[in-house]
Amino acid sequence: MPRGGTREEGGLEVKRSILSILLIGAFSTAGCANMSQTEQRTLTGAAGGAAGGAIIGAIAGNAGLGAAIGGAVGAGGGFLYGKSKEAEQRAYQQGVQEGRSGR
């Protein structure tokens, strides 16, 4: 329950935060076709982190701050995961090329 507010106000704040995040996510994914997989993973991580952070933040009393922190952490995690997958794919392709040239 938010400080100085009622339970209903806190519930409304959570609903507004979640709706805002969903709308932002829906509009921002419309342009994903031209994005790299790392960029897509970063965006997905940011949206998921912001949603989770908003829920936890609303429970703690500040949904906006929770969404901001969750979004930043999620974006960082998505970016690092995307870079890891890119390196894995490069190593795989290098192995395939070396295998073909070694015949």
Secondary structure, 3 states (H helix, E strand, C coil): CCCCCCHHHHHHHHHHHHHHHHHHHHHHHHHHHHCCHHHHHHHHHHHHHHHHHHHHHHHHCCHHHHHHHHHHHHHHHHHHHHHHHHHHHHHHHHHHHHHHHCC
